[in-house]
Amino acid sequence: MKRTKEQILSAFGATLRAYRQEAGLSQEKLAAKAGLDRTYVGGAERGERNVALINIVRLAEALGVTPADLVSLSPPQET
């Protein structure tokens, strides 16, 4: 089944939010670490932004994960 743009963006946002929360960071702190604006991070988490590759890399580095982790569209499993 082919996913819609909205489904992909929503899944990315949920994955980003889960990794951010797992890292114990607010949107503001993550944005600062990634060199992005907080509203950009919030929009990405809500599935409102089609995040550029360079920003996926910045977010991943700020979270201490790989870009592949973020684009897997699967939030980390709780342990």
C-alpha positions in Angstrom: 0.0 0.0 0.0 1.4 3.4 -1.0 1.3 6.0 1.8 0.1 9.5 1.3 2.3 12.5 1.8 0.3 13.3 5.0 0.8 9.8 6.3 4.6 10.0 5.7 4.9 13.4 7.3 2.8 12.4 10.3 4.9 9.2 10.8 8.1 11.2 10.6 6.8 13.7 13.1 5.8 11.0 15.5 9.2 9.4 15.2 11.0 12.7 15.8 8.8 13.5 18.8 9.5 10.0 20.3 13.3 10.4 19.9 13.1 13.9 21.3 11.1 12.8 24.4 13.4 9.8 24.9 16.4 12.3 24.9 14.6 14.4 27.5 14.6 17.5 25.4 12.0 20.2 24.8 11.3 21.3 21.3 13.2 24.5 22.1 16.3 22.7 23.4 16.3 20.3 20.4 15.9 23.2 18.0 18.9 25.1 19.6 21.1 22.0 19.4 20.2 21.5 15.8 20.5 25.1 14.8 16.8 25.4 13.9 13.9 27.4 15.0 11.5 25.9 17.6 8.5 26.5 15.4 10.3 24.4 12.7 10.7 21.5 15.0 7.1 21.8 16.2 5.8 21.9 12.6 7.9 18.8 11.8 6.5 16.9 14.8 2.9 17.8 13.8 3.6 16.6 10.2 3.2 20.1 8.8 6.7 20.4 7.3 8.4 18.4 4.6 11.8 18.4 6.4 14.9 18.9 4.2 17.6 16.3 4.2 20.1 18.7 5.8 17.7 19.3 8.6 17.1 15.6 9.1 20.9 15.2 9.6 21.0 18.2 12.0 18.1 16.8 14.0 19.6 13.3 14.1 23.0 14.6 15.3 21.3 16.7 18.0 19.4 13.7 19.2 22.4 11.3 19.0 20.7 9.0 16.5 21.3 8.3 12.8 19.3 10.0 10.1 18.1 6.5 9.2 16.6 6.2 12.7 14.4 9.3 12.0 13.4 8.3 8.5 12.6 4.7 9.5 9.2 6.2 10.4 9.1 3.9 13.4 9.4 5.5 16.9 11.9 3.8 19.2 10.6 0.9 21.2 10.1 1.6 24.9 12.2 -0.7 27.1 
